[in-house]
């Protein structure tokens, strides 16, 4: 009986090793193809991000020249559909090149870093929801929404109490606070809070996608 059990175990281990070897062989053969797909997708989203900046919508503000565009939306979309690296690199290349070719070269380094960061953070958070033992992130959605609202309220109070230009001792440049900044922060926090309420009935992966998108 013991001899038969040993044979069965050996047979099972042998089959498992064969399957694992075939899986490794399949992955190694398809790795170059997957890398090529990632390059093509990254280039495609980089082009989309570049074109998206042609459609800027200016926002009324007593200070600065704030505007909104869809570039970040495509960075987040690429990060959710493919990976944080694809989204971040696409946003960095697309919007960074736009800055370099349209008179915003001074902002290009900051754009490269920020867009890469957005893609990587979104991809990292979303990857947590793909794990089998992933827990609902609704708690973190509430925490993030409260944080955004608090930041907006504090920024608004500073703006109303001390004006849009705040002088910080020891720093030459003034800190300029645009009303768009705190209005956007409060609205985004409220939307994330509403999303958290309705997200409880959604699959875990979708919950993480929502949390990542608002980051």
N, C-alpha and C positions, 0 to 999 in steps of 0.2 A: 504493500500500500504506500509506504513511504517512498519506495523507488518510483512508483507511478506519479506521485505528487511532484517529485523532483523533475521527472521528465516533462510534466505539464508546465511546470514553472520555467524550465529551460526553454521549452518551445515558445511560451508566451514572451519571454525576454528576447528571444531570437527574432520573433515577428515584430516586436516593438522596436528593436534596433533597426530592422529592415525598413519599417515605416519612417522612423526618424531620419535614417540615411536618405530615403527618397524625398522627404520634406526638405532636408538641407540641400539636396541636389536641385530640387525645384526652385528653392529660394535663391540659390547661387546663380542659376540660369536666368531668373527673372529680375535679378538685382539691377543689371545694366538697363533693362527696359524700364524699370520703375524710376531709375535715376533720370532717364531721358524724359519720361512723362513729367517728373517734378520740374525739370528745367523748362519744358514747354509751358506748363501751367504757370510757373513763376513769371516767365516772360509775358504770358497773356495777361495776367493780373497786373503786372507792372505797367503794361500799356493802358489797361483800363483805368488804373489809378492816375496815370499821367493825363489822360483825356478828361477824367472826372474833374480835375482842377480848373478846366476851362469854364465850368459851370458854377462859378462862385456866386453865392447870394449874399450881398452886403446887408449888414444889420445896423439899424440906427443906434448910435451911441454917442454920448457927449465927449468921450475920449477914445482915441485910437480909431482903427478902421477894421472892426471885427467882421467876419464873414463865416458862412458855413458852406461845406461842400460834401460830396459823397465819397471822397477818397478813403477816409477811415472805414466807411461801411464795407468797401471792397477788401480792405486789409482783413477785417474781422471775418468776412465771408470766406476768404481764401484760407484763413486759419482754421475755421470750423470744418470746411469741406475737405481740406487736405492736411495741413499741418501748420504749426505756429511758425516754423522756419519759412515755409512757402509764403505765408501771409506777410511776415515781417520783412523778408527780403524783397518781395514784390512792392510793398509800400515804400520801402527805403529807396529802391531804384526808381520807381515811377514818380513819386512825389519829390524825391531828391533831385532828379533830373529836371523836373518842372521848375524848381527853385533856381537851379543853375542856368537855365535857358530863358528865364523870364524876369530877370532883374532882382531875384531874391537870393542871390548866391550867398549872402552873409548868413542866411537862415538855413542853408543846405545841410551843414553838419548836424544842427539840432534836429532837422527833419529826418535825416538818416537814422539817428539814434532813437528818436521817439517812435517812429513808425516800426522799426525793428522791435522795439520794446513792446509795442501794442500787440504785434503779431505773436511774439513769443509768449506773452502773458496769457493771451486768449487761448492759444494752443495748449499751453500747460494746464490751465484750469479745465478746459474741455476734455483733455486726456484723462483727468481724474474720474470723469463720469463714465468712461468706457470700461472701467474695472468691474469685475464681477461683484465685488463686495462694496461697491460705491454706495455711500449713504446720501440721503437727500441734503442738498446744500441750501435749503430754504432759510435756515438759521443765518447763514452767511449773507444771503440776499437781504434779509432784514437789517443785519449789522451794516452792510455796505450802504443801504438806502438811508439809514439814520446818519451815517457818517457824511454822506453827500449833502444831506439837508442841513446838518450842523455847519459844515464848511460854508455852504451858501449863506446861511443866516449870519454867521460870524463875519464873513466877508462883506455882506450887506451892511451890517452894523458899523464896521470900520469905515466903509465908504460914506455912509450917512453922517457919522460922527466926526470924521477927520478929512472928508473930501476924497475925491478920486485919486489925488496925488498924495502919497504918504511918504514923509521924510523919515528915514531910519538913520539914527546917529552912527557915524562911522562909515556910512555907505554913500558914495557920491551920487549915484543914480537914484531917482525917486521910484517908489513902488506905485505903479499905476493900476488902479482897480476899475475895470469896465463893468457897468451894470449887467452886461451880457454874461459875464463870468458867474456872478452869484445867482442870476435868474436861471441860467442853464444848469447849475449845480442843484438848485432846489427842485426844478422840474424833473431832472434826471433821477434824483433821489425818490421823488414821488412816483415816477413811472416804475422804478425798480421795486418799490414797496407794493404797488399794485400787481406787478408781475409775480412777486413772491406769494401773494394771496391766491392767485389763480394757478400757480405752478404746482401746488400740492397734488393736483390730480393728473399731472403730466408725467411721462416717463422720466427716470433719473437723468438720462442722457440729455433730454431737452431742458431739464432744469439747469444742468451745468452749462449748456449752450447759452441760456438766458443770462446766467451769472457772468459768464465770460464776455458776453456782448456788452454788458453795462460797465465792464472794467475799462 
